[in-house]
Amino acid sequence: MIMIISGAGLSAESGIKTFRDHDGLWENYDVMKVCSTQGWEADRELVTQFYNARRKDLEDKEPNAAHFALAKLEKMYPNKIYNLTQNVDNLLEKAGCTEVTHLHGTLTDLRCEDCNHIWDVGYHSQEEYGYCPLCESTSVRHNVVMFGEAAPAYEKIYEAISNCKLLIAIGTSGQVIDIVPIAREFQHSILINPKKEEYMTSFTKETSASQTATACLSAGDDFIDDYFKHFLQMGAGDAVEEMQALIEEFMDER
């Protein structure tokens, strides 16, 4: 089986911006004010308007060649693909993917804070859906995982590692999900990214400052691609043909 984990680089060619491209600002918003639990508690209206704008911006975005390539792989190898994405957009689904795990939630859905019901609102604003259609609670929020809260879908990462023999990482810098420990679990792996990314380890809250400093010094000379068998240093769309050839070669050997 094949584990695919994608990040912002997958959708960048479709015109979807990421905050990491703008020094912590996303469309002139301070990311920690609109994408964290602290920000949500401090100003729910600001956060709601931010996600309303992101939802509306997504409406005219279309899948690129890489999205369509992943949909094709799903059809070529039914029940053999774990398609995990860190992206909250719906471009994989627009391209034809039907088995996508959104690790950080979905922009086109809302969630009830009382009963946890999730429902599709398309590209509409949250104000148009002021209450939960299941329990009628007015405690409604976006369905995107914020900094400071758990991401239940991460369980799928461990499941995929256990069941897969080939890892494909597309357009992820490893700054949110540390992909190096994942890559270490695979003998066969492909990294697709337009630039070499220095490997800076991620740390849990229990990590002390001295441990962090020591680990950073030891990891400072490493690059993420050092931990992958194949490194396609190009954009996701440009890598489609070479990626498909490597996958077919791997599957033919099974």
SULMOUR-V345907 format. One record per run of one state. SS is the DSSP state (helix for helix, strand for strand, loop for the rest). FROM is the first residue (numbers start at 1). LEN is the number of residues. Records with the same first field share a line. If there is no record, write none. Layout:
SS: FROM-LEN, FROM-LEN
//
This chain:
loop: 1-1, 7-1, 13-6, 22-3, 27-2, 35-1, 43-1, 59-6, 77-4, 86-5, 96-4, 103-2, 113-5, 121-5, 129-11, 145-2, 148-4, 164-2, 171-8, 184-4, 193-5, 199-10, 220-3, 228-2, 233-7, 253-2
strand: 2-5, 25-2, 29-2, 36-1, 81-5, 100-3, 105-8, 118-3, 140-5, 147-1, 166-5, 188-5, 198-1, 223-1, 230-3
helix: 8-5, 19-3, 31-4, 37-6, 44-15, 65-12, 91-5, 126-3, 152-12, 179-5, 209-11, 224-4, 240-13
//
